[in-house]
């Protein structure tokens, strides 16, 4: 064979698979079709949050959490629709995963203890100091460079796989402008991402978000689905996706939902709130897009501004000048282009609810503190971040065919069906990154053990 394991995709999923297989002495080829994969990946665009219930970081802080509680949160958020094998596998693996990344491969992980995320009943998101996906990706790449058994081949495209009844798996690959070549390997891990960059597939499977801004890698073109279909693999949950309800426009910088969880509000173009902002940033994308013109305003204050500063994306937002400060409600109304009476009524109602003087009209319960002048305003819209459906895999990340695992074929990250159920509302913070790193870790470990 040319290698024990071939990994298609050099994002978090592919790199985790390569690390798990490579550290076990297997020869690994990691290929990626994009020369600029270090910048253009869903991993680099993330906020680097990896949820795990029952980690040693939680235990050190006395946080009462475990795998079963995390699993229960997923079932609750998805209303029982989560893909059970993957949800079980990822919640079971997550504590081992974060400790493996830190102890075996030197990632500087810690627990984010300063914010609650929608759907998580405990503070269980682990991250790097920069809270930046690009920084996380860099740490993973440095770990790969330390393994002599792993070879990175870029740019190189996986076109197809052939799974004979016995013998090596054949991977058909090509360089840009080159002729196809065949590599014989013991196993293939499909980690090429989802299909958010494929407009035809998005319109077919996600019509409700098809006209939204796509805030993900162009490399997520559904290639894993095409490769899997060609060998008869099972597909599922293709209607599932992660959206985001606060992408600054026109700068295209994500506004961390931390701003909302610390007490921020979202107002539409009429100066009114229209729902409970804390229910989740994924489902809020469609709610924002449903407002007049599909553009809204996120309102925060100086306290929230300071709490958001540790996030790299928020620092970029500040540097871009996308936050407009208003001294009082009159200036807020002027910036939005509505009457002062409309803004004053909206902010007064929210203030009373935040002080527990009246129930919130939209059922919001998480406030921290009422907003205080001066107010920061960011013009935002909703966006599609990445898809959550794809190839069905078992608890070892093996691709299924008619419900049975295929020999030597694995999938991780956006290439596989995740644990978010259907639609957008089942997504919890970190679901995508955990599916990438967790399924990648399982795929690499299993392929190395049987290769």
LUMTI-453675 format. One record per atom (N, C-alpha, C): residue in one letter; x, y, z. Coordinates in steps of 0.2 Angstrom, whole numbers, plus 5000, padded with zeros to 4 digits. Example, Ala and Ser with C-alpha at 12.3 -4.5 7.8 and 13.67 -1.06 7.14 Angstrom:
2
A506649725039
A506249785039
A506649845039
S506449895035
S506849955036
S506450005039
***
This chain:
451
X500449945000
X500050005000
X500450065000
X500150124997
X500550184997
X500550215004
X500050205008
X499950225015
X499450185019
X499450185025
X498950155029
X498350185029
X498350255030
X497750295030
X497750355026
X497250365022
X497250435018
X496650475021
X496850535023
X496350585026
X496250635021
X495550645018
X495350695014
X495150755018
X495450815018
X495250875022
X495750885027
X495950945028
X496450965033
X496151025037
X495551015039
X495251055044
X495351015051
X494951035056
X494951005062
X494850925062
X494350905058
X494150835057
X494750795055
X495050815049
X495550785046
X496150785050
X496350835053
X496950835057
X496850795063
X496350795066
X496250755072
X496250675070
X495950655064
X496050585062
X496750575061
X497150615058
X497850605056
X498250605062
X498150645067
X498450635074
X498350575077
X497750545077
X497550485081
X497850425077
X497850425071
X498150375067
X498950375067
X499250435066
X499950445066
X500250425072
X499950445078
X500350435084
X500350355086
X499950315082
X499950245083
X500450215078
X500850255075
X501350225070
X501050215063
X500450235062
X500250225055
X500450275050
X500650255044
X500850305039
X500150345036
X500150405036
X499550445035
X499750495029
X499250505024
X499350555020
X498650605021
X498850665022
X498250715023
X498250755017
X497750755013
X497650805007
X497150855008
X497250905004
X496650955004
X496750994997
X496151004995
X496051034988
X496251104988
X496251144993
X496351214993
X497051234996
X497451274992
X498051294994
X498051335000
X497451375001
X497351425006
X496951395012
X497051325013
X496651295018
X496751315025
X497351345026
X497451375033
X496951435035
X496751465030
X496251525031
X495551505029
X495451465024
X494851455021
X494551385024
X494351385030
X494051325033
X493551335038
X493051295039
X492651315044
X492951315051
X493451275052
X493851275058
X494151345060
X494451375055
X494751435056
X494251495057
X493651485054
X493051535055
X492751525062
X492851465066
X492451455072
X492751495078
X492451495083
X492651525089
X493051475094
X493151415091
X493551365095
X493251345101
X492651335101
X492351305107
X492151235107
X492451195111
X492451115111
X492051095117
X491451075117
X491051055123
X491250985125
X491250975132
X491350915135
X491150915142
X490750865143
X490450855150
X490850805154
X491050835160
X491450785164
X492250795163
X492450845161
X493150855160
X493550875166
X494150865166
X494550875173
X494550955174
X494450995169
X494451065170
X493851085174
X493251055172
X492651065176
X492751035183
X492950975184
X493050945190
X493450995195
X494051025192
X494451065196
X494051125199
X493551145195
X493151205197
X492551185201
X492451125202
X491851105205
X491151105201
X491251105195
X490651105190
X490351035190
X489751025192
X489450955192
X489150945185
X489550905181
X489350895174
X489650825172
X489350785168
X489550725165
X489250715158
X489450655155
X489250635149
X488550635148
X488150605153
X487450595152
X487050655153
X487350705156
X486950775157
X487050805150
X487650805147
X487750835141
X487350805136
X487250735136
X486850705131
X486150725132
X485950725138
X485250755140
X485050825137
X485550865137
X485550935134
X485450925127
X485750885123
X485750875116
X485050855114
X484750805118
X484150775117
X483550825118
X483650865123
X483150925125
X483150975119
X483750995117
X483851045112
X483551025105
X483650965103
X483450935097
X482750905097
X482450915103
X481750885104
X481750815102
X482250775104
X482350705103
X482550685096
X482750725092
X482850715085
X483550695084
X484050705089
X484750695087
X484850625085
X485350625080
X485650555078
X485950525083
X485650475086
X485850445093
X486550415093
X486750375088
X487450345088
X487950395088
X487850455085
X488450505085
X488350545091
X487750565093
X487650595100
X487950555106
X487850495106
X488150455111
X488850445111
X489150435105
X489850435104
X490250495106
X489950555103
X490350615105
X490250635112
X489750625115
X489650645122
X490150605126
X490150535124
X490550495128
X491350505127
X491450525121
X492150535119
X492450605121
X492050655122
X492250725123
X492750735128
X492650715134
X493150725140
X493850695138
X493850635135
X494450605133
X494750645128
X494350675123
X494650705117
X494950775120
X494650815124
X494950875126
X495650865130
X495650815134
X496250795138
X496750765133
X496550725128
X497050705123
X497350765119
X496950805117
X497250865113
X497750905118
X497550915124
X498050955128
X498650915130
X498550855133
X499150815136
X499550785130
X499250755125
X499650725120
X499950765115
X499550825113
X499750865108
X499850935109
X499850955116
X500051015118
X499551075117
X498951065115
X498451125114
X498351155121
X498451225121
X498351255128
X497551265129
X497251215131
X496551215132
X496351235139
X495851275140
X495551295146
X494751295146
X494451295151
X493751305151
X493451375151
X493051395147
X492751455146
X492251465152
X492351505157
X491951505163
X491551575163
X491651615158
X491351685159
X490651695155
X490451635152
X489751645148
X489451585148
X488751585148
X488351525147
X488151525139
X488051465136
X487851465130
X487151435129
X486751455125
X486051425124
X486051345123
X485651315128
X485551245127
X486051205132
X486551235134
X487051205138
X486851215145
X486651165149
X486451175156
X487051185161
X487651175158
X488351185162
X488851225158
X489351255161
X489851285157
X490351225155
X490351205149
X490751145147
X491151165140
X491151225138
X491551235132
X492251255133
X492651215130
X493451215131
X493651255125
X494251295126
X494451335121
X495151355122
X495451385116
X496151405117
X496151475119
X496751505121
X496651575124
X496451625120
X496551625113
X496351675108
X495551665107
X495251615109
X494551595107
X494451615099
X494951585096
X494951595088
X495051525085
X494651515080
X494751455076
X495351445072
X495551505070
X496251505066
X496851485071
X496751505077
X497251495082
X497251415084
X496651385085
X496551315086
X496851275080
X496651295074
X496951265068
X497651265068
X497951325070
X498751325070
X499051275075
X498751265081
X498951225085
X498951155083
X498351135079
X498351065076
X498851055071
X498951105067
X499451095062
X500151085065
X500351125070
X500951115073
X501051045076
X500551015079
X500550945081
X500650895076
X500350915070
X500450865064
X501150865062
X501450925062
X502150935059
X502650895064
X502450885070
X502850845075
X502850765074
X502350745069
X502350675068
X502650655061
X503250625061
X503550605055
X503150555050
X502650525053
X502250475049
X501750505045
X501550575046
X501050605043
X501350655037
X501050645031
X501250685026
X500650725023
X500850795023
X500250835020
X500350855013
X499850835009
X499850845002
X499350895000
X499650954998
X499151014996
X499451054990
X499051074985
X498351054984
X498250984981
X497850944983
X497650884981
X496950864982
X496650844977
X495850834977
X495750754977
X495350734982
X495050664982
X494450664977
X494450624972
X493950624967
X493450564968
X493750514970
X493250454971
X493650404975
X493350354978
X493650294982
X493250234979
X493650184979
X493450114977
X493550064983
X493050034985
X493149984990
X492949914988
X493549874986
X493449814984
X493249764989
X493049704988
X492949654993
X493449634997
X494149644995
X494649624999
X495249664996
X495749675000
X496349714998
X496349784999
X496849824997
X496849894998
X496249934996
X496049984999
X495550034996
X495950074991
X495650094986
X495950134980
X495650204981
X496050254981
X495850324981
X496050354975
X495650384971
X495750424965
X495850494967
X496450524966
X496650594968
X496950624962
X496950694962
X497250734957
X497550794959
X498050824956
X498350894958
X497950934953
X497951004954
X497651054949
X497951044942
X497551034937
X497751034931
X498150964929
X498150914934
X498450854933
X498050804931
X498250744929
X497850684928
X497750644934
X497150614934
X497050574940
X497550514942
X497650504948
X498150454950
X497750414955
X498050354956
X497750304961
X498250294967
X497950304973
X498350284979
X498050224982
X498450174984
X498150114988
X498250124995
X497750124999
X497750135006
X497350085010
X497550075017
X497150035021
X496450065023
X496450125023
X495750165025
X495750235022
X495150255021
X495050325019
X494550365024
X494750425027
X494350465031
X494150525027
X493450525026
X493150585022
X493050645027
X493450695027
X493450755031
X493450815027
X493050815022
X493050875017
X492550925018
X492150915024
X491650965026
X490950955023
X490550995024
X489850985022
X489751015015
X489051045014
X488951065007
X488651135007
X488851175012
X488651245012
X488851285006
X489351265003
X489651304998
X489351284991
X488951234991
X488651204985
X487851234985
X487751284981
X487151314981
X486551274978
X486751224974
X486251174971
X485951134977
X486451104981
X486251064987
X485951104992
X486151164993
X485851204999
X485051214997
X484951234991
X484251244988
X483851184989
X484151124988
X483751064988
X483551044995
X484051054999
X483951025006
X483851075011
X484051145010
X483951195015
X483651255012
X483051245009
X482751305005
X482651365010
X482451355016
X482351415021
X482851455022
X483551435021
X484051475022
X484551485016
X484251465010
X484651465004
X484851535001
X484451585003
X484651655000
X485051685005
X485251655011
X485651695016
X486351695014
X486651745017
X487451745017
X487751685019
X488151655015
X488551595017
X489151615020
X489251595027
X489751615031
X490251555032
X490451525027
X490851465028
X491351455022
X491751395022
X492251385017
X491951365011
X492251395005
X492051374999
X492151304997
X492651275001
X492851205000
X492351155002
X491851185006
X491251135008
X490751135002
X490951094997
X490551084991
X490151024991
X490150984996
X489750924996
X490150864992
X490750864992
X491150814988
X491150744992
X491050754999
X491050685003
X490350655001
X489850695000
X489150664999
X489250624992
X489550664987
X489550634980
X490050564980
X490550574984
X491050514985
X490650454988
X490250474993
X489950424997
X489350394993
X488950434989
X488450404985
X488650354980
X489250374977
X489550324972
X489750254975
X489850254981
X489950184984
X489350154988
X488750184987
X488150164990
X488050184998
X488450235000
X488450245007
X487750275009
X487550275015
X486950295018
X486950375020
X486450415018
X486450485020
X485850495024
X485950555028
X485450575033
X485550645036
X484950675038
X484950735042
X485150795037
X485050785031
X485250835026
X484950905027
X484350905031
X484050965032
X484351005038
X484850975041
X485151005047
X485651055046
X485651115049
X486251165048
X486351205054
X486951235054
X487051295059
X486951355056
X486551395058
X486451465056
X486751515061
X486751575060
X486951625065
X486651695064
X486351715069
X485851775069
X486251845069
X486951845070
X487251905071
X487951905067
X487851915060
X488451935056
X488452005054
X488952045056
X488952115055
X488952125047
X488552175045
X488452185038
X488652265037
X489052285032
X489352245027
X490052215028
X490252215034
X490952195036
X491052125035
X490552085037
X490552015036
X490951985042
X490952015048
X491251985054
X490751965059
X490751905061
X490351875066
X490351915073
X489751925075
X489651955082
X489551905087
X490051895091
X489951835096
X489251845100
X488951785100
X488251785104
X488351795111
X489051795113
X489151815120
X488851885122
X488851925117
X488551995118
X487851985120
X487451935117
X486751925119
X486651895126
X487051845127
X487051815134
X487251855139
X487651905138
X487751955144
X487252015144
X486752005140
X486252055141
X486052095135
X486352085129
X486252125123
X485552105120
X485352155116
X484652145112
X484752145105
X484252125101
X484152125094
X483552165092
X483652215089
X483052255086
X482952255079
X482352255076
X482252255069
X482352325067
X482152335060
X482252395057
X481652445059
X481152425063
X480652465066
X480852485073
X481452465076
X481552475082
X481252435088
X481052375086
X480652325090
X481052265091
X481052235097
X481252165098
X480652115095
X480852055093
X480352015090
X480351945092
X480851925097
X480851855100
X481351855106
X481451795109
X481851785114
X482551775111
X483051825112
X483651815109
X484151765111
X483951735118
X484451685121
X484251615119
X483751605115
X483551535113
X484051505109
X484451535105
X485051505101
X485251545095
X485851555094
X486051595088
X485951555081
X485851495082
X485751455075
X485051465073
X484551455077
X483851465074
X483751545073
X484151585076
X483951655076
X484151685069
X484551645065
X484651675058
X484051685054
X483651635054
X483051635050
X482551695053
X482551695059
X482151755063
X482351825061
X483051835060
X483251895058
X483151905051
X483251855047
X483051865040
X482351875038
X481951855043
X481251865042
X480951935043
X481351975046
X481252045048
X481252085041
X480952145042
X480952195036
X481652205033
X481752195027
X482452205024
X482952145026
X482752105031
X483252055033
X483852085037
X483852145039
X484352175043
X484152195049
X484452185055
X484352205061
X484852245065
X484852265071
X485352295075
X485452255081
X486052245083
X486252215089
X486452275094
X486152275100
X486252335104
X486552305111
X487152335112
X487552315118
X487752385122
X488152375127
X488352435131
X489052425133
X489352465136
X490152465138
X490252405142
X489852385147
X490052325151
X490052265146
X489552255142
X489552195137
X490152205132
X490352265130
X490952275126
X491552245129
X491652265135
X492252235138
X492252165139
X491652135141
X491652065142
X491752025135
X491652055130
X491752015123
X492452025120
X492852065123
X493552085121
X493952025120
X493851975124
X494351915124
X494251875117
X493651885114
X493551845107
X493951885101
X494351845098
X494651875092
X494251905087
X493651875086
X493151905081
X492951975083
X492751975090
X492552035092
X493052095092
X493652075093
X494252125092
X494252145085
X494152105080
X494152125073
X493552175072
X493052155075
X492452195074
X492552265077
X492852275082
X493052345085
X493552375080
X494052345078
X494552375074
X494152395067
X493652365065
X493352375058
X492952435059
X492752465065
X492352515066
X491552505065
X491452435065
X490752415064
X490252435070
X490552445076
X490152465082
X490052535082
X489452565082
X489252635082
X488952655089
X489252695092
X489052715099
X488652775099
X488052765103
X487552815104
X487552835111
X487552905112
X487552925119
X486952915123
X486352915119
X485652905122
X485252875117
X484552865119
X484052835115
X483952875109
X483952935110
X483852975104
X484352965098
X484952955100
X485452935095
X485352865092
X485152815097
X484952745094
X484452755089
X483952795090
X483352795085
X483552825079
X484052875079
X484252915073
X484752865069
X485152825073
X485552775069
X485152725065
X484552695069
X484152645066
X483652675061
X483552735062
X483052775057
X482352765059
X482152765065
X481452755068
X481352815073
X480752815075
X480552865080
X480852845087
X480952905091
X481252895097
X480752855102
X480152865101
X479552835105
X479652755104
X479752735098
X479852665097
X480452635100
X480952665100
X481552645103
X481452645111
X481252705113
X481152715121
X480652655123
X480152645120
X479652585122
X480052525122
X480352505117
X480752445117
X481252435122
X481652485123
X482152485128
X481952485135
X481352525136
X481052525143
X480752455145
X480452425140
X480152365142
X480652305143
X481252315139
X481752265141
X482052275148
X482152345149
X482452365156
X482052335161
X481352345161
X480952315166
X480952245167
X480952205161
X481052135161
X481752115165
X482252145163
X482952135165
X482952145173
X482552195175
X482552205183
X481952165186
X481652115183
X481152065185
X480552105188
X480452165185
X479852205187
X479252175183
X479352155177
X478752125173
X479052065169
X478652015167
X478851955163
X479051985156
X479551955153
X479751985146
X479151955141
X478951995137
X478451985132
X478651925128
X479251905127
X479551855123
X479751795126
X479751795133
X479951745137
X480651735139
X481051795138
X481751795139
X481851795147
X482351755149
X482451745156
X483151765158
X483651765153
X484351775154
X484451845152
X484751885157
X484851955156
X485551985159
X485751955164
X486351985168
X486152055171
X486152105167
X485952165169
X485652205163
X485252255165
X484952305160
X485452335156
X485352355150
X485752395146
X485852465149
X486452495149
X486552565151
X486852605146
X486652675145
X486952715140
X487752725142
X488152735137
X488052745130
X487952675127
X487552665121
X487352605118
X487852595112
X488052535111
X488452515105
X487952475100
X487952495094
X487452465089
X487852435083
X487752375081
X488052335076
X487452315071
X487552335065
X487052315060
X487252245058
X486752205058
X486852135057
X486352095053
X486452035050
X486051995047
X486151925048
X485651885046
X485751805047
X486151775042
X486451715044
X486951685039
X486851605040
X487051575035
X487151505035
X487851485036
X488051455042
X488751445044
X488951375041
X488651315043
X488851255040
X488251205041
X488351155036
X487751105036
X487951055042
X487451015044
X487550965049
X487250895047
X487150885041
X486950825039
X487450795034
X487450735032
X487950705028
X487950625028
X488450595027
X488550525028
X488350495035
X487950445035
X487850415041
X488450375043
X488650375050
X489150345052
X488950305059
X489350255061
X489150225067
X489550255073
X489650225079
X489950255085
X490750255084
X490950225079
X491650225078
X491850265071
X491350305069
X491450345063
X491550305057
X491350245057
X491350205051
X490650225046
X490850235040
X490250255035
X489850195035
X489150205034
X488650145034
X488450135027
X488250075025
X487950055019
X487350015021
X486750035020
X486149995022
X486149975029
X486450025033
X486450015040
X487049975043
X487449955039
X488049915041
X488749955039
X489249945043
X489849985042
X490249955036
X490450005032
X490849985026
X491549975028
X491949935025
X492649915026
X493049975024
X493450005029
X493950045027
X493750125026
X493050135026
X492850205025
X492550235031
X492850295032
X492650335038
X492450405036
X492050445040
X491850515039
X491850545046
X492050615045
X492050655051
X491850725050
X491650765055
X491550835054
X490950845049
X490950895045
X490350915041
X490250855035
X490650815034
X490550765029
X490050705032
X490050705039
X489550655042
X488950695045
X488450655046
X487850675049
X488050685057
X487850745059
X488050765066
X487550745071
X487550785077
X487050765082
X486550825083
X486450865078
X486050925079
X485250915077
X485150855075
X484450835073
X484250865067
X483650895066
X483450925060
X483351005060
X483451035055
X483351105055
X483951145058
X483851205061
X484351245064
X484251245072
X483751225074
X483551245082
X483951195086
X484151135084
X484451085088
X485251095089
X485551145086
X486251165086
X486351195093
X486851165097
X487151195103
X487851215101
X488051265105
X488751295104
X489251245104
X489651235099
X490251185098
X490051125095
X489351115093
X489151045090
X489651035084
X489751085080
X490151065074
X490851055075
X491151085080
X491851075081
X491951005085
X491450995089
X491550925093
X491450875088
X490950875083
X490850825078
X491550815073
X491850875072
X492450875068
X493050835072
X493150865078
X493750835082
X493550765085
X492950755087
X492750695090
X492750635085
X492350645080
X492350595075
X493050585071
X493350635070
X494050635068
X494450585072
X494450605079
X494850565083
X494650485083
X493950475083
X493750405083
X493950375076
X493850405070
X494050385064
X494750365064
X495250405066
X495950395066
X496150335070
X495850335076
X495950285081
X495750215079
X495150215076
X494850145073
X495250125067
X495350165063
X495650145056
X496350125058
X496750155063
X497350135065
X497350065068
X496850055072
X496849985075
X496649925071
X496349945065
X496149885061
X496549885055
X496949935053
X497349935047
X497949885047
***
